[in-house]
Amino acid sequence: MTTAFYPIGTPGQAWGVAEKAQWLARQRVQRSYADDVLARIDALRDRFDVAGYGELDYPSGRYPLLAIRSRGWDDALPVALVTGGVHGYETSGVQGALKFVERHAADYAGRCNLLVAPCVSPWGYERIQRWNALALDPNRNFIAASPAPESAGLMALVQPLAGRFLMHVDLHETTDSDESEFRPALAARDGKPFEPDSVPDGFYLCADSLNPQPAFQQAVIAAVAKVTHIAPPDAQGRIIGSPVVAHGVIEYPLKALGLCASITGARYTTTTEVYPDSPRATPEQCDDAQVAAVTGALAYALAHR
């Protein structure tokens, strides 16, 4: 195990109130949720319904939480959920979700009901941060009585539709900053040693180990491979420490870990992981990879209802 310096806390001791306050004081707004997300959602109101599902109310910022819904919602049709920005710093998840709605969502009218939450963690989006203002990872807190308001809000949004979801695609990134900032911060916060890992160069998926749906995952991989490259396994046959079970696919127990992709109980679920720091991928390709993942997932799910 390797010890890594992180400028907050005492090695081996979990953070208390003072350390979390020190961490919060270091966070700075670096971009605008209103300009980058809310303005684009507003531009969609003539074609889609927009539903507010709560508001984040932190001393350091208040943010409305919005979801985009199919106009002409039909209760006889299955529901497909797309989520982005659960980790606010993962830019292509947010931009890819919006780009999907802008360019493709109308194509599914009469085939399924779409529900898209493009930026689940707007506080983190503005600060290019993985955690929320409470130093919690929303993507480990999709649990009962969640202490993360981002997670609790999204679960409340989907709860009335329980049992009707066919598909859920949760859009994420794996970045170089995972190793340089976010995983060292996690180790420091929890008073644990930091164990470095490699960052995979390329796109991959995280399936549910209890409901892997391998053909569905490979359909998504095939769609994305037309846009950007798929991450190879490392020398141990792993990606981010997990065994590669198929081309570009690893598995996690989604519900046990409190991950977003577990919240619907849909037949088809996956978590995308784009690598925006690759010299082989542009920001536009990263956004387009997320769009391809959603359209590829929908094509398979609707053909295999």
Secondary structure, DSSP 8 states (H G I E B T S, - for coil): -B----SSS-TTS---HHHHHHHHHT----S-HIIIIIHHHHTTTTTSEEEEEEEEEETTEEEEEEEEE-TT--TTS-EEEEEE-SSTT-HHHHHHHHHHHHHHGGGGTTT-EEEEES-S-HHHHHHT-SS-TTS--GGG--STT-S-HHHHHHHHHHGGGTT-EEEEEEEEE--HHIIIIIHHHHHHHHT--B------SSBEEEEETTB--HHHHHHHHHHHTTTS-B----TTSEETTEE--BTTEEEE-TTTTT-GGGSS--SEEEEEEE-TT-TT--HHHHHHHHHHHHHHHHHHHHHT-
